[in-house]
Every structure is written in structure tokens, then in C-alpha cells.
């Protein structure tokens, strides 16, 4: 799915990139980064279409998603304090 179509589906659902990211517990920048490629991964394409269709039929997808425990995705490449690049290093006593 193109990024443009993805945004259209989110618009039908009444969502911004930020609202979508918060709803599915991902970093907003992850969504915005798809604009560069012009394509959105299939799983987010499916979710956006389903949200758009549910909104068209006046179904509350926010309530349905609210009942699911979704763990916040960690930002890739983020360093852990005291660790280079967030790599899993063993602590050595000094």
C-alpha cells in the first residue's frame, strides 16, 4: 500500500499519524519514515484499512483496541545508559 493511501485510510478513521502510533503503541517517527519509501508494510496497511472500514460502519475500533494489552515498542538503535549502542554486554566488576 502506498503511504498516500495509508494516510487516506487513517483520515477515514479520523486519525493522524501520531494518534495511530499511540493507539498501536509504536513510535510516531516509524510511521512518518514510511513516507520516504512511499510504501507502508502490509501489516500496517491491513490495520489502516480495517480501521477505515470500521469507521465507515460507525464501529468503535478504539474501544476494541483498548481491550488489548499492547506493550510499547522500544525504539531501535537506542543506547542503554552505560552501554554502547544498546548492545547486550555483560557487566564486569571493576
BELPE-V766734 format. One record per residue. N is the residue number from 1. RES is the residue in one small letter. SS is DSSP state (@ for helix, = for strand, . for the rest). BURIAL is + if it has 9 or more other C-alpha atoms within 8 Angstrom, else -. Layout:
# BELPE-V766734
N/RES/SS/BURIAL + N/RES/SS/BURIAL
This chain:
# BELPE-V766734
1/x/./+ + 2/x/=/- + 3/x/@/+ + 4/x/@/- + 5/x/@/- + 6/x/@/+ + 7/x/@/+ + 8/x/@/- + 9/x/@/+ + 10/x/@/+ + 11/x/@/+ + 12/x/@/+ + 13/x/./+ + 14/x/./- + 15/x/./+ + 16/x/./+ + 17/x/@/+ + 18/x/@/- + 19/x/@/- + 20/x/@/+ + 21/x/@/+ + 22/x/@/+ + 23/x/@/- + 24/x/@/- + 25/x/./+ + 26/x/./+ + 27/x/./+ + 28/x/@/+ + 29/x/@/- + 30/x/@/- + 31/x/@/+ + 32/x/@/+ + 33/x/@/- + 34/x/@/+ + 35/x/@/+ + 36/x/@/- + 37/x/@/- + 38/x/./+ + 39/x/=/+ + 40/x/./+ + 41/x/./- + 42/x/@/- + 43/x/@/- + 44/x/@/- + 45/x/@/+ + 46/x/@/- + 47/x/@/- + 48/x/@/+ + 49/x/@/+ + 50/x/@/- + 51/x/@/+ + 52/x/@/+ + 53/x/@/+ + 54/x/@/+ + 55/x/@/+ + 56/x/@/+ + 57/x/./- + 58/x/./- + 59/x/./- + 60/x/./- + 61/x/@/+ + 62/x/@/- + 63/x/@/- + 64/x/@/- + 65/x/@/- + 66/x/@/- + 67/x/./- + 68/x/./- + 69/x/./- + 70/x/./- + 71/x/./- + 72/x/./- + 73/x/./- + 74/x/./- + 75/x/./- + 76/x/./- + 77/x/./- + 78/x/./- + 79/x/./+ + 80/x/./+ + 81/x/./- + 82/x/./- + 83/x/./+ + 84/x/@/- + 85/x/@/- + 86/x/@/+ + 87/x/./- + 88/x/./- + 89/x/./- + 90/x/./- + 91/x/./- + 92/x/./- + 93/x/./- + 94/x/./-
